[in-house]
């Protein structure tokens, strides 16, 4: 979403590291079941989310997205408030290392 907003392309492909292990599908379901319900809110959120014209670089766009996640998805589950906090922390660290 941030790259689309900024008119940037994204390259994807095979991962550099391939992770493969046997897992129990029932354990996975127990750990991830909330996501099944969250999809009802998350998919429309990202379909409708817009970033302002003031978000002119990746960091400012990402911070703006973090605030939208906090405001709209934070009502769905506390996880999204923590996610937004993590997004802000990531940008703070990035700026500290690169500016």
C-alpha positions in Angstrom: 0.0 0.0 0.0 2.8 2.4 0.9 4.6 1.6 -2.4 1.4 2.1 -4.4 0.8 5.4 -2.7 4.4 6.6 -3.6 4.3 5.2 -7.1 7.1 2.7 -6.4 7.4 -0.8 -7.7 8.0 -3.9 -5.6 10.0 -6.9 -6.6 9.0 -10.3 -5.2 10.2 -13.8 -5.8 11.4 -16.9 -4.1 12.6 -16.4 -0.6 16.4 -16.4 0.0 15.9 -18.8 2.8 13.5 -21.7 2.5 11.9 -22.9 5.8 10.3 -26.3 5.9 9.3 -28.3 8.9 6.6 -30.7 9.9 3.8 -29.1 11.8 0.5 -30.0 13.4 -2.4 -28.4 11.5 -4.6 -28.5 14.6 -2.0 -26.6 16.6 -1.6 -24.1 13.8 -5.4 -23.6 13.7 -5.5 -23.0 17.4 -2.8 -20.4 17.1 -4.2 -18.7 14.1 -8.0 -19.0 14.4 -8.5 -15.3 15.3 -7.2 -14.4 11.8 -10.2 -16.2 10.3 -12.5 -13.7 12.0 -10.2 -10.7 11.6 -10.4 -11.1 7.8 -13.9 -9.6 7.9 -12.4 -6.3 9.1 -8.9 -6.4 7.7 -9.7 -7.0 4.1 -12.2 -4.1 3.8 -9.8 -1.9 5.8 -7.0 -2.3 3.3 -9.4 -2.0 0.4 -10.6 1.4 1.6 -7.5 2.8 3.3 -6.0 5.9 1.8 -2.9 7.9 2.6 -2.8 11.7 2.5 -0.8 13.7 -0.1 1.4 14.8 2.9 2.8 11.3 3.1 5.6 11.9 0.6 8.1 9.3 1.7 8.0 5.7 2.9 8.5 6.6 6.6 5.7 9.2 6.7 3.4 7.0 4.7 4.1 4.0 7.0 3.5 6.1 10.1 0.2 7.3 8.7 -0.8 3.7 8.0 0.2 2.8 11.6 -2.2 5.4 12.9 -5.0 4.1 10.7 -4.3 0.6 11.9 -4.4 1.8 15.5 -7.7 3.8 15.0 -9.6 1.3 13.0 -8.3 -2.1 13.6 -7.4 -1.5 17.2 -11.1 -1.8 17.9 -11.0 -5.3 16.5 -8.3 -6.6 18.8 -5.6 -5.3 21.1 -3.1 -7.0 18.8 -3.5 -4.2 16.2 -2.7 -1.5 18.8 0.5 -3.4 19.5 1.1 -3.8 15.8 0.8 0.0 15.3 3.2 0.6 18.2 5.7 -1.8 16.5 5.3 0.0 13.2 6.1 3.3 14.8 9.1 1.8 16.7 10.4 0.3 13.4 10.4 3.8 11.8 12.0 5.4 14.8 14.8 2.8 14.7 15.1 3.2 10.9 15.5 7.0 11.3 18.0 6.6 14.1 20.2 4.4 12.0 19.8 6.3 8.7 19.5 10.0 9.4 
